[in-house]
Amino acid sequence: MNPSADLPLPTRLVIASRESRLAMWQAEHVQACLRARYPQCQVEILGMTTRGDQILDRTLSKVGGKGLFVKELENALADGRADLAVHSLKDVPMTLPEGFALATVMSREDPRDALVLHPDHLGRTLATLPAGAVVGTASLRREAMVRAAFPHLDVRPLRGNLDTRLGKLDRGEYQAIILAAAGLKRLGLTARIGALLDAEQSLPAPGQGALGIEIAAARDDVRAALAPLHDSPTELAVTAERAVSRMLGGSCEVPLAAYADWHDERLRLRARLSMPDGSRIVVAQDEAVRPDCAAADALGRTVAQALIDQGGMDIVAALTTTH
Ligand SMILES: NCc1[nH]cc(CCC(=O)O)c1CC(=O)O
C-alpha cells in the first residue's frame, strides 16, 4: 500500500522554475499535465533567476557546476514559496541536499545531441564541415567527442541559454554548434536541427532529455499528487546513468557520457569517459534484465567500476584538481 494514497490533494500547487525559455516550457508542460489531471487544483509557476543563469562568461565547470541552477529553487521549496521544482535532469546534482527528493521522473524526450549549422553550412555534417570550422559546445563531453573523432574542427566554448547560443551561431561566431535535441524540440526549433548525432557517435550525458521533479522530502502530499506523471522505464534508465556519474564524483568538470536504453526487458547501459582533448577515452557497457531501482543503480556502479578499472580515475583526477 502507498501510505500517501489517502492524503488530500493540495488545492494549490506552485511550480518553481528558472526563467529561461526552455525552463519555462518545461514548467508549463508540468503545469498542463497537473491541470489536466486535477481540474480543481490551482497550479501556478514561480519564475526565478539562478546564479547559473547570471554567470554567462565562464564555462559551467569553472563556476561551480550543476548546483548553481537548482539552489535558488530549493530555497523556494524549503520556505514554502513553492511545492515542486521542474528541472532538466541533466542539470540536477547526483546527490541532492538533505531534505530534498527527486519525486518524479517524466518520460524521456529525444536523448540525442543535435548539430545545428550556420545557414552558410546547411547540409553539412561534423565530417563534412571544412577544416578549421569553429564548432561551439558548452559541454566537455561534446568537446571531447568532436576532438577525438573530427580533429579537423576547431572546438570552442559556448555558453548561455538556447536563444543566446543560437544567436551566436547565426551571427557567424560559430559555423556549427551542438545542443541537446530535447531542448530544440521542446521550443519548436526542430527545423534548426541539421543532423541528429546517434548514440554511437555522441553518447548522451546522464539524464539528458528527461525531466525531473524535485520536492521537499517531507511533502508526501505533493509526492502523491505527482505520481501519475512518473515514468518508470525512464526512471530506471536515468538511475543507472546517474549512478555512473555519482561513483565518479558527480562533477560536470568531467566529460562523462552515460546512456541507458531498453531492449525489450533488458536495460543496456553504455558509458564513456574522456579527456577533453580527446587524447584518452575509456568505455564500458553492461546490461540488466528487468531491473528494479536498486538493480539499475547497481548496473551503473558496475559500469563505473569498469571505467575505473581502465584508469578512469586518472582522467577524473587530471580534470578536477586544477581549479
Ligand atoms: N546544460 C543545459 C541543458 N540542460 C538541459 C538541456 C536540454 C534539455 C534536456 O537535456 O532535457 C540543456 C541544453 C543543452 O544541453 O543543449
Ligand as a Chemical Component Dictionary entry (heavy atoms), coordinates in Angstrom:
data_LIG
# 
_chem_comp.id                   LIG 
_chem_comp.type                 NON-POLYMER 
_chem_comp.pdbx_formal_charge   0 
_chem_comp.three_letter_code    LIG 
# 
loop_
_chem_comp_atom.comp_id 
_chem_comp_atom.atom_id 
_chem_comp_atom.alt_atom_id 
_chem_comp_atom.type_symbol 
_chem_comp_atom.charge 
_chem_comp_atom.model_Cartn_x 
_chem_comp_atom.model_Cartn_y 
_chem_comp_atom.model_Cartn_z 
_chem_comp_atom.pdbx_ordinal 
LIG N1  N1  N 0 23.008 22.172 -19.694 1  
LIG C1  C1  C 0 21.910 22.888 -20.247 2  
LIG C2  C2  C 0 20.801 21.995 -20.642 3  
LIG N2  N2  N 0 20.137 21.269 -19.735 4  
LIG C3  C3  C 0 19.207 20.526 -20.386 5  
LIG C4  C4  C 0 19.291 20.822 -21.728 6  
LIG C5  C5  C 0 18.477 20.245 -22.798 7  
LIG C6  C6  C 0 17.239 19.517 -22.399 8  
LIG C7  C7  C 0 17.443 18.172 -21.771 9  
LIG O1  O1  O 0 18.526 17.563 -21.835 10 
LIG O2  O2  O 0 16.448 17.699 -21.185 11 
LIG C8  C8  C 0 20.286 21.774 -21.903 12 
LIG C9  C9  C 0 20.717 22.401 -23.160 13 
LIG C10 C10 C 0 21.693 21.604 -23.970 14 
LIG O3  O3  O 0 22.400 20.728 -23.450 15 
LIG O4  O4  O 0 21.773 21.870 -25.178 16 
# 
loop_
_chem_comp_bond.comp_id 
_chem_comp_bond.atom_id_1 
_chem_comp_bond.atom_id_2 
_chem_comp_bond.value_order 
_chem_comp_bond.pdbx_ordinal 
LIG N1  C1  SING 1  
LIG C1  C2  SING 2  
LIG C2  N2  SING 3  
LIG C2  C8  DOUB 4  
LIG N2  C3  SING 5  
LIG C3  C4  DOUB 6  
LIG C4  C5  SING 7  
LIG C4  C8  SING 8  
LIG C5  C6  SING 9  
LIG C6  C7  SING 10 
LIG C7  O1  DOUB 11 
LIG C7  O2  SING 12 
LIG C8  C9  SING 13 
LIG C9  C10 SING 14 
LIG C10 O3  DOUB 15 
LIG C10 O4  SING 16 
# 
